[in-house]
Amino acid sequence: MWAAVEPRQYERKIGPWQLIHGFTIAFLYRVSGLAPLCEMAGRTLGSRNPSSVSQAVPRRSSCGFVWKLVEHLEEWHAPRRGALVALDGMMLSLAKTLRHGCRKVNNRTVGVGVVWAYALDAAAGRCPVRVLQTREGAWHDTQVMRAVSLIAGGPLYLMDRGFYAFDLLERWMDEKVRFIVRAKTKDLRYTVLRPLRCPAAVGAVRARAGLKVQRSASGLRAGVARRAERRDCPESREGRPCQHRPQVAGSLVRCLKAVLTTPPSAETSKVTQSNRRVLP
C-alpha cells in the first residue's frame, strides 16, 4: 500500500504509520493539540517537535496513504440484510481568523464535511464505517445523498431530518431501499393499515403510538413537483416573493418589522439590541 502511494520508497522519519498510531493514542487518551501529543507519544510519532509533526500531517503521501487505507477498509463494510445502518454527517471546521486553505462554511468558519454510514451491529471481522462522500465548504445532507447509491433490499438505513427530501424519498422507494427517516407531520400523507405494539418509551423519548402506514404516492409526487417548480423559479432562487413562496416572504418581512419596531422589555433588551446590530 505504501509502495503504491510513494513509489520512490523515500524513507521518512515521520511516516503515515507513525501518524496513524499517534492520532489513535490521542483519540483513546483524549489528548487535544500536537504539543501534548508529542510530549506523550513522541517516540511513537518519531519526533517530539510539534512543528515537525504539523508539517508531516498535510503531506501528500500521508493523505494518500490514509485514503488508500480507508478504501481498503471499506471493502470489508458489508452489512447484511435487515442490519441497522445509521447515516449522518459531520462538519470539521476552523475559525475563519486562523490560517487555512479551506473553503468558506459561513461568515465565521471554514472547513470540510463528511457523510458516513455506520453499521450498528456489524459482524466480527467487518468494518462498521463507510465514508459515503466528503465535501468542502458549506453543504447539506440532501445534496450529498443525491450522488450516493444505497443498497436496495439490504440493510435498514436510519436517518435524521436532514436527509428528508421528496425527490430522495421517491427515488429510494422506487429502488426498494429500506429506510427510516424523521419527517415533519404536516408534510406527511399516509393511510393507517393497522396499529402496532410499541414500547412506552425509548430512552428519554416517549412513544405516542405505533402504526403501520402506507405513504401516499400521489402526495409524494405532488411534493416533488412543487419542489421542482420552486427550484426552477428564478425569483424563488433569489429569495424574492413569487407564486411559490409568497407566505414565507411575507412572514419574514413581518418578523423583521416586529423586531425592529417593538420596544424591548427589561428581560429581552440585550437580545433585541444585538438583533438590531446584525440586521441590515
C-alpha positions in Angstrom: 0.0 0.0 0.0 2.8 2.4 0.8 4.6 1.4 -2.4 1.6 2.5 -4.4 1.5 5.9 -2.7 5.3 6.5 -2.6 6.9 4.6 -5.5 10.3 6.3 -4.7 10.3 4.4 -1.4 11.6 7.6 0.3 12.5 6.9 3.9 10.8 9.4 6.2 11.4 9.8 9.9 7.7 10.6 10.5 5.7 8.3 8.2 2.0 7.7 7.8 2.0 4.7 10.2 3.6 6.8 12.9 0.9 9.4 12.4 -1.9 6.9 12.5 -0.6 5.3 15.7 0.0 8.7 17.3 -3.5 10.0 16.5 -5.0 6.7 17.7 -3.3 7.3 21.0 -4.7 10.9 21.0 -8.2 9.6 20.5 -8.0 6.9 23.2 -6.5 9.2 25.8 -8.4 12.3 24.7 -5.3 14.4 24.0 -6.0 17.6 22.2 -3.2 19.5 20.5 0.1 18.5 18.9 2.2 19.8 21.8 0.8 17.5 24.5 0.6 14.6 22.0 4.3 15.0 21.1 5.2 15.1 24.7 3.2 12.0 25.4 3.9 9.9 22.3 7.0 11.4 20.8 8.7 8.1 20.4 5.7 6.6 18.5 5.5 9.7 16.3 9.2 9.8 15.6 9.6 13.3 16.9 8.8 15.4 19.9 8.8 18.6 17.9 5.2 19.7 17.2 6.3 21.8 14.1 7.8 18.7 12.5 4.6 16.7 13.1 2.5 19.5 11.8 4.5 19.5 8.5 4.1 15.7 8.2 0.3 15.7 8.6 -0.8 17.5 5.4 2.0 15.9 3.3 0.6 14.4 0.0 2.0 11.0 0.7 0.4 10.9 4.2 -3.0 11.9 3.0 -2.8 9.5 0.1 -1.9 6.6 2.4 -4.8 7.4 4.6 -7.2 7.4 1.7 -5.8 4.0 0.5 -6.3 2.6 4.0 -9.9 3.9 4.1 -10.7 2.4 0.7 -9.2 -1.0 1.8 -11.3 -1.0 5.0 -14.5 -0.1 3.1 -14.2 -3.3 1.2 -15.0 -5.0 4.5 -18.1 -2.9 5.0 -20.8 -5.4 4.1 -24.0 -5.0 6.2 -26.3 -8.0 6.0 -29.9 -7.8 5.0 -32.0 -6.2 7.8 -29.0 -4.8 9.7 -29.3 -1.3 11.1 -27.1 1.3 9.4 -27.1 4.9 10.6 -26.3 7.7 8.1 -25.1 11.0 9.4 -22.9 14.0 8.5 -20.1 15.7 10.4 -18.5 19.1 9.9 -14.8 19.7 10.6 -14.5 23.4 10.9 -11.9 26.1 11.8 -12.3 29.7 12.8 -12.0 31.9 9.7 -9.5 34.1 11.5 -6.9 31.2 11.6 -4.5 30.5 8.8 -6.1 28.0 6.5 -6.7 26.9 2.9 -10.3 25.7 3.2 -13.5 26.9 1.7 -16.0 29.0 3.5 -18.7 27.4 5.6 -20.3 30.6 7.0 -19.2 34.1 7.9 -17.1 32.8 10.8 -15.8 29.4 10.0 -14.3 27.4 7.1 -13.8 23.6 6.8 -15.0 20.4 5.2 -17.7 17.8 5.9 -18.1 14.1 5.6 -21.2 11.9 5.3 -20.7 8.3 6.5 -22.6 5.1 7.2 -22.2 3.2 10.4 -23.4 -0.4 10.9 -24.7 -0.6 14.4 -24.4 -4.3 14.7 -21.5 -5.1 12.4 -20.3 -8.7 12.5 -16.9 -9.6 13.8 -14.2 -9.0 11.2 -16.2 -6.4 9.3 -15.6 -2.7 9.1 -18.6 -0.8 10.6 -17.8 2.5 8.9 -18.1 3.6 5.3 -17.3 7.1 4.0 -20.1 8.0 1.6 -18.8 11.4 0.4 -16.7 14.3 1.5 -17.4 18.0 0.8 -15.5 21.2 1.0 -17.3 24.3 2.3 -21.0 24.6 3.0 -23.1 21.6 2.2 -26.4 19.9 3.1 -27.1 16.2 3.6 -29.7 16.0 0.9 -27.3 17.4 -1.7 -24.7 14.8 -0.8 -27.2 11.9 -0.9 -28.3 12.7 -4.5 -24.9 11.4 -5.6 -24.9 8.4 -3.3 -26.4 4.9 -4.1 -27.8 2.9 -1.2 -28.2 -0.9 -1.2 -31.6 -2.0 -2.5 -33.4 -4.5 -0.3 -30.4 -4.7 2.1 -29.9 -3.0 5.4 -32.3 -0.7 7.2 -30.9 2.8 6.9 -31.6 5.2 9.8 -31.5 9.0 9.0 -32.4 12.2 10.7 -34.5 15.1 9.3 -31.5 16.5 7.4 -31.9 13.7 4.9 -35.6 14.3 4.3 -36.4 15.4 0.7 -39.3 14.5 -1.6 -37.1 13.5 -4.5 -34.9 11.3 -2.4 -37.9 9.5 -0.9 -39.4 8.8 -4.3 -36.0 7.5 -5.6 -35.4 5.3 -2.6 -38.9 3.8 -2.7 -38.6 3.2 -6.5 -35.2 1.4 -5.9 -36.7 -0.7 -3.0 -34.3 0.8 -0.4 -35.3 0.1 3.2 -35.0 3.3 5.3 -36.4 5.2 8.3 -36.2 9.0 8.3 -37.6 11.6 10.6 -40.2 13.8 8.9 -42.5 16.7 9.6 -46.0 15.7 10.4 -47.5 18.4 8.2 -45.7 17.1 5.2 -47.0 13.5 5.5 -49.9 11.9 3.8 -50.5 8.3 4.7 -53.1 5.7 5.3 -53.1 3.7 8.6 -53.1 0.0 7.8 -53.1 -1.3 11.4 -51.8 -0.3 14.9 -48.7 -1.9 16.2 -47.5 -2.6 19.8 -44.6 -0.4 20.7 -42.7 0.4 24.0 -44.0 3.2 26.1 -40.6 4.9 26.0 -37.2 4.5 24.2 -34.6 6.1 26.4 -35.9 9.6 27.2 -38.3 9.7 24.2 -41.9 8.6 24.9 -43.7 6.8 22.0 -47.2 8.1 21.4 -48.4 5.3 19.1 -47.1 2.5 16.8 -48.8 2.4 13.4 -48.1 0.6 10.1 -48.9 3.1 7.4 -48.7 3.4 3.7 -47.2 6.5 2.2 -49.4 8.3 -0.3 -47.7 8.1 -3.7 -49.8 11.0 -5.1 -48.9 13.3 -2.3 -45.2 12.4 -2.6 -45.2 13.1 -6.4 -47.1 16.4 -5.8 -44.5 17.4 -3.3 -41.7 16.5 -5.7 -43.4 18.6 -8.4 -43.8 21.6 -6.1 -40.1 21.5 -5.1 -39.0 21.2 -8.7 -41.2 24.3 -9.7 -39.7 26.3 -6.7 -36.2 25.3 -7.7 -36.6 26.3 -11.3 -38.3 29.7 -10.4 -35.6 32.5 -10.7 -37.5 34.7 -8.2 -37.6 31.9 -5.6 -33.9 31.1 -6.0 -33.1 34.7 -5.3 -35.3 34.8 -2.2 -37.8 37.3 -3.7 -41.6 36.9 -3.3 -43.3 34.9 -6.0 -46.1 32.4 -6.5 -44.1 29.7 -4.9 -43.2 31.5 -1.7 -45.4 34.5 -1.0 -46.3 33.5 2.6 -42.7 32.8 3.5 -41.6 36.2 2.3 -44.5 38.0 3.9 -43.9 36.2 7.3 -40.2 37.1 7.1 -41.0 40.8 6.4 -43.5 40.9 9.3 -41.0 39.3 11.6 -38.3 41.8 10.8 -40.7 44.7 11.2 -41.7 43.4 14.6 -38.1 43.0 15.8 -37.1 46.5 14.6 -40.2 48.4 15.8 -41.2 46.6 19.0 -39.7 48.4 22.1 -37.6 45.9 24.2 -38.7 44.7 27.5 -36.4 44.6 30.6 -35.7 40.9 30.1 -35.1 41.0 26.3 -33.4 44.3 25.9 -29.9 42.8 25.4 -31.2 40.2 22.8 -33.2 42.8 20.9 -30.3 45.2 20.8 -28.0 42.5 19.5 -30.5 41.7 16.8 -30.6 45.3 15.8 -26.9 45.4 15.4 -26.7 42.4 13.0 -29.9 43.2 11.0 -29.4 45.5 7.9 
